[in-house]
Amino acid sequence: MKKKQVMLALTAAAGLALPSLHSAPAAKAAPLHDISVSMPSSDSYIIKAGKLNVRTEPNHKGKIVGTLSSEQKVTVNGFVNADWAHIQFKGKKAYISTHFLMKTASQVKTAKQTAFYAPTPKNGKAKKLSSGTEVTFHGWGFSENGGFDFTWAFVEYGGVMGYIQTKDLQLR
């Protein structure tokens, strides 16, 4: 599925207005060794696929050990590159594709003074936010191939959806 199709599907599923996501940051996904993501203590996501395969390995060749259904909640324990999420499934370590996950909202604060870009970093105006400003964390930016781009956090501030660099947020 192409990036625009994934974003349209996620936008519709999330009930968000199209302009808030149509030009989300499209950075190349960071190589595995560059990814360092602090996970909130209850990092909950919702499945946005009819049925999502659960695998033993973080790739399409991993054995399918079950499926998760659309709208089902799942706790993500970590990520393997931008395309796979590590979960517990029936008491065992398993993996699901990030392409069909939508983050449930959580409150976080800025770790330092930072810029809030709306609607996107590329096309938006930056507004400065002070250290300790509370925002609602909705998820990550998207990479060119439709996976996550952990460089950018998709947030809401003052009723406006936009982006803040992930490194500038207190996610724990």
Salt bridges, closest charged atoms under 4 A:
ASP34 OD1 - HIS33 NE2 3.32
ASP43 OD1 - LYS103 NZ 3.20
GLU71 OE2 - LYS48 NZ 2.40
ASP83 OD1 - HIS99 NE2 2.87
GLU144 OE1 - LYS28 NZ 3.35
GLU156 OE1 - HIS138 NE2 3.32
ASP168 OD1 - LYS112 NZ 3.49
ASP168 OD1 - LYS167 NZ 3.28
